[in-house]
Each structure stands twice: as C-alpha cells, then as structure tokens.
Amino acid sequence: MNILDAAYNLVARYPGGAGSLAPRMGKGKSTLSHELTASGTAKLGLVDAVTMTDFADDDAILMAWALHRNRMLVPLPTMASGHEGCMAKLADAAKEFGDFITEVSSDLADGKITDNELARIDKESGELIAALYELRKDLAAKNAELHAAAPKVDY
C-alpha cells in the first residue's frame, strides 16, 4: 500500500476522522486533509506521521513504509520486570538472525555462492549461534533461580 494512502486510511479509521485528530496534532482539519491528499504544496511530514501513528495507536504508516523498503516489522514483546537481560539477548539474537538472512539472501541473488560469500555466511551464522548461546545461558540461569527458590522436601 502507498504510504500516503496508509496515512489517509489511518485518519479515516480514527474516531472522528481528521476533524478529531487534527486539533490534537495542532493543525486545522483542512490542513491535515490537504496533507493527506498532497493537495497543492501540502506535504505530510515525518514527525506528523509519527504523531498520527501514536495518537491512533495504528501502525499502518509504519507497515506501508516497511513494505516500501522491502522490510518487515517485528513487535517487541512487553518486558516483564526482571527479564531485561533475557529480552536484550533475545533482541541481539533477532538482530543477528536478520543479519544472517540479509547476507544469505543477497548472496543468493545471482544464483551462486562464491568463496567470499560463503566466508561471510559462516561469519554471520557464527554470530547468530553465539547470540543464541548467550540467550540460552540467561534463560538457563532464570530456570536455575526457579529451582533454587522451590521449597526443599525431605522424605
């Protein structure tokens, strides 16, 4: 979907439409409407797109931009208290997986894998394995905490 169409549809879905959202953004309804339809010289700015997204709690513009860039969005899980280290390691593993996928897909674009490409793939797969290992280590520590806190039963 076109990014401007996504913005237009976001505003249309917003309760009260442009007439309700525009004042929250410090704009007039007609100004926002002109920006959404690119009338004359009116343009929707990046900061306004972020503001609209936040007010509407609607990721349509962000998703349209990601698709335009041939990317995907992955929502981050809400972090429960005490899990910050594990979540950071999970984010690292996800980043390394993305780097691995990027390397492999770009190397396969011409249907061949050269020695240099294979070396880069090996490097990226090693970094992914290392990130997964670090995550697994933190998760095992969380599991050990659970067992340490469990009451001991003597028979």
C-alpha positions in Angstrom: 0.0 0.0 0.0 1.1 3.5 -0.8 2.4 5.3 2.4 0.1 8.3 1.8 -2.9 6.0 1.3 -2.0 4.3 4.6 -1.9 7.7 6.3 -5.3 8.7 4.8 -6.8 5.4 5.9 -5.4 5.8 9.4 -7.1 9.1 9.8 -10.3 7.8 8.3 -10.3 5.0 10.9 -9.6 7.4 13.7 -12.7 8.2 15.8 -14.0 11.5 14.4 -11.5 11.4 11.4 -9.5 14.4 10.5 -11.8 16.8 12.4 -10.9 15.0 15.6 -7.3 14.1 15.1 -6.1 17.4 13.5 -6.6 19.6 16.6 -4.7 17.0 18.8 -1.8 17.5 16.3 -2.1 21.3 16.5 -3.4 21.5 12.9 -6.7 22.5 11.3 -8.8 19.8 9.7 -8.4 21.3 6.2 -4.6 21.4 6.6 -4.4 17.8 7.6 -6.8 16.8 4.8 -4.6 18.7 2.3 -1.5 16.9 3.6 -3.2 13.5 3.3 -4.2 14.1 -0.3 -1.0 16.0 -1.2 -3.1 18.9 -2.5 -1.1 21.8 -3.8 2.2 22.1 -1.9 0.9 20.4 1.2 3.0 17.5 2.4 2.7 15.2 5.4 5.9 15.4 7.4 7.6 12.6 9.2 7.0 14.0 12.7 3.3 14.3 11.9 3.2 10.7 10.6 4.8 9.6 13.9 2.3 11.7 15.9 -0.6 10.3 14.0 0.6 6.8 14.5 1.0 7.3 18.2 -2.4 9.1 18.7 -4.2 6.5 16.7 -2.2 3.6 18.0 -2.2 2.4 14.4 1.0 1.1 12.6 -0.4 1.4 9.1 2.0 4.1 8.0 4.9 2.2 9.6 3.9 -1.0 7.9 3.5 0.7 4.5 6.9 2.2 4.8 8.5 -1.1 5.8 6.9 -2.8 2.8 8.0 0.0 0.5 11.6 -0.7 1.8 11.1 -4.5 1.4 11.3 -4.9 5.2 9.1 -6.3 7.9 8.2 -5.2 11.3 8.5 -7.4 14.4 6.8 -6.1 17.5 9.0 -6.3 20.6 7.5 -8.1 23.5 6.5 -6.2 26.6 9.2 -6.6 29.1 8.3 -8.1 32.4 10.2 -6.9 35.4 13.4 -8.8 36.0 13.7 -10.1 32.4 15.6 -7.1 30.9 18.8 -9.2 30.3 17.0 -12.0 28.6 15.0 -9.6 26.4 18.2 -7.8 25.4 19.7 -11.1 24.5 16.6 -12.0 22.5 16.8 -8.7 20.7 20.5 -9.4 19.9 19.6 -12.9 18.6 16.9 -11.4 16.4 19.3 -8.8 15.0 21.9 -11.5 14.3 19.2 -13.6 12.6 18.3 -10.6 10.4 21.9 -10.1 9.5 22.3 -13.8 8.6 19.1 -13.7 6.4 20.3 -10.5 4.7 23.7 -12.0 3.9 22.3 -15.2 2.6 19.5 -13.7 0.5 21.8 -11.1 -1.1 24.5 -13.7 -1.8 21.9 -16.0 -3.5 20.6 -13.2 -5.7 22.8 -14.3 -8.6 22.3 -18.0 -8.0 25.9 -18.6 -7.0 27.8 -18.7 -3.7 31.4 -17.6 -4.0 34.2 -18.3 -1.5 34.0 -14.8 -0.1 30.2 -15.1 0.2 30.5 -18.4 2.0 33.0 -16.9 4.4 30.6 -14.0 5.1 27.8 -16.5 5.6 30.0 -18.5 8.0 30.8 -15.3 9.9 27.1 -14.3 10.2 26.0 -17.9 11.2 28.7 -17.9 13.9 27.5 -14.6 15.3 23.9 -15.9 15.3 24.9 -19.1 17.1 26.9 -17.1 19.7 23.9 -14.8 20.3 21.5 -17.8 20.7 24.0 -19.4 23.1 24.1 -16.2 25.2 20.3 -16.1 25.3 20.2 -19.8 26.2 22.6 -19.2 29.1 20.5 -16.4 30.5 17.3 -18.5 30.2 19.1 -21.4 32.0 20.0 -19.0 34.8 16.4 -18.0 35.1 15.4 -21.6 35.3 18.0 -22.2 38.0 16.6 -19.3 40.0 13.2 -21.1 39.9 14.7 -24.3 41.2 16.7 -22.5 43.9 13.5 -20.8 45.2 11.5 -24.0 45.2 10.9 -25.4 48.7 13.1 -28.4 49.6 11.2 -31.6 50.5 12.8 -34.1 52.8 11.3 -37.6 52.8 
